[in-house]
Amino acid sequence: MSFIVPQSSSSARYAFDGLRTQIRDLHIENIATAFLRMRVCRERDRIATALDRMVAAMN
């Protein structure tokens, strides 16, 4: 992929500001997604442990 860099340095900074914002937003979104996955896994493990205890109590 190729692109044309603007002539002035201020134009270049302005052109890349949008990209920086998008990258930052993706980074924040990835952190939030990882946190939610962690919570789901923790809850799933908690439920599995409770079920294991219930089965053990029946035996």
Secondary structure by P-SEA (a helix, b strand, c coil): ccccccccaaaaaaaaaaaaaaaaaaaaaaaaaaaaaaaaaaaaaaaaaaaaaaaaaac
